[in-house]
Amino acid sequence: MTKTKNNFKPLLIVSLLSTIFFSSFKVHGQTTNSKEETYLVDYVNPLMGTDSKKSMSNGNTYPAIATPWGMNFWTPMTSKMGDGWAYNYDDDKIRGIKQTHQPSPWINDYAAFSFMAVTGELKYQEDERASWFSHKAETVKPYHYRTYLAEYDVVAEVAPTSRAAHFKFTFPEADSSYIMLDAFFKGSMVKIIT
């Protein structure tokens, strides 16, 4: 019994210290005039590791916009559909927001598709429809992605759910505006259930 009591005390101390430590993060940033709180998830930067170089196996990540244990992850896509390195920090054009199951760029993806908002002339090809974007006009959080598509004057946003995502596209006044759905080139299919 002595061993059980001695093992219990350090565990209790570690548990109490952990609770105090993580509780202090929750209210960090709280001001006296506001009820807003800063949560640990706000310290996560999904862009970490996106300065990838295939030749050096450097980076090798994409900004995962997802819920914990979500069925789908979402990511902005700067590379062509089918390129395992879907998002490269130094790229200046975005091709869409992709649904992905990709665990690693070396393994690549399956059952993927992307959404892209365009205005004016309808452009189908990835290279033609890609839009200039800037990190200055990009918000990247695990629970929300937002970017300004300069080519089309559109703001594109996605917020993940446990099984899908909520998209929001803010279009300018235009004669024609479109949301492109682009399926993965290796045998994908899209079925619309009305």
N, C-alpha and C positions, 0 to 999 in steps of 0.2 A: 504493500500500500504506500510505502514511503516514495517509491519510484513514481507512482501515479500522481501523487500530490506535487512532487517536484517538477514533473513534466507539464502539469497543468498551469503552474504559475507563469513560466516563460510564455506559454501560448496565450494566456490571458493578457499579459503585458503587451505582447506583439499585437494582439487583436485590438486592444484599447488605443495603442499608439497609431495603428493604421486608421482607425475610425476618426481620431482627432485630426490626423494629417489630411485625409481626404475630405473631411467636413470643412476644413479651413479653405480648401480650394473652391468649394461650392459658393461661399459667400465672398470670395476674393473679388474685388471690383464692385461690390455693393456700395452705393452711396447713400447718404442720409436723405437725399431728396428723391430717390428713386427706389423702386422695388425690384429693379433688374438685377439678375444674378449672373455671374459668369460660371459656366460649367466646364468640366474637364475637356469635353469634346471640342470646345472652342480653342483649345491649345493645339489641336491636331492640324497639321498642314499637309493636306493630301498631295501637294506638289513636290514633297520631298522625294528624291530619287527619280524625278522625271527628266533630268538632264542626261538622257541615255545615249550611249554609244555602243552599238551592236558589236563593233570590232573589238572593243575592250571589255565587253560584258559589264558595262558601267551603268548604274542606275537601275534599269530593268523594271521600273514600276510605272503605273499609270495612276492618275488621280481617281480613286475609287469613291464614288458618291453612292453610299449604300447604308442600309440599316445593319446592325449586327445580325448575322446569320440570315441576311436577306436572300430571297430566291434569285434576284438579279442585282448586278452592280451596273452603274452607269458611269460613263466617262466621256469627256470631250475628246474628239478624234481629230488629230492634226495630220495623221498619216493615212495612206490609202486603206480601204477596207481589206482585211486579210493580212495586213502588216502587224506582226506581233507587238511592235513598238508603236502602239496606237497614238500616244501623246508624247511629243518631245517639247520640252520647255522652250527651246530656242526657235521653234517654228512660229511663223507669224500669220498662218492661215488655218482656219478651222473648217472641217468638212462635215461636221455634224456631232450629235450627242449619241453615243453608242450604248446599247444594252450589251453587257458582256458577261461571260462566265470564265474569262481567261485567268488562269492561275499564274502564268508566267509567259513572257514574250517568246521564250524558246518553245513552249508547248503550243502557243497560239490560241485561237478561239474556236468556238463552235456555236451554232444557232444564234448568231448575232444579227442585229439590225440597227440602223441609226435613223434619227430624225434630223432634218435640217430645214430651216425656214428661209425662203427666198421671196423676193419681190421683183416685179417687172417681168422680163422674159424668163420663161421656164427653162432651167438648165438641168439636164439629167446627169451628165458626167461629173464625177467627183472633182476633177481638176478645174472644170469650168465653173462649178457652183461654189467652190471654196471661197470663204470670206476672210478678209483681213480682220484680225482681232488683236487686242493688246492686254497684257497682264494688268495694266492700270485700270482697265474696264472689266476686270474679271474678279468674281467672288468665288472662292473655292473653300467649301466646308464639307465635312463628311455628309451632312444632312441637306446641303443646298449648293447648287452650282448655277452661276449666272455669268453671262458674257454678252458683250455688245458686238453684233455682226455688222461691222462698218460698211461692208459692201451693199447691204440691204437696209440699213438703218433699223435693224430689228434687235430687240433684247430677247435672248433665249434663256430659259430657266428650267431647272429640273430639281425636284425634291423626291427622294426615294420613299417607297413604302415597303412593307415586308415582302410583298409579292410583285410589285410593279413600280410605278412612279407617277407623280403629277408633273405635267409639263405646262409651261406658260410661255407663250410667244406674244410679245408686244410689237405689233406692226405699225408702220406709219400709214398715213392716208396714201393709198396707191390704187391704181387701176386693177392690178392683179397681184395677189399674194398667195403663196403656196406653203404647205408643209410637205416636205419630201420624206417618203419612207423608203429607205434603201436596205435591201436584204443582203445578207452575207453571200458572197459569190459561189460558195461551195455547197450548192444544193439547198439553200434556204427556201422557205415558203411562207407566205403571209396569208392568213385566212381571216376575213372580216365576218364576224357573226353579228348580224343586225338584231 
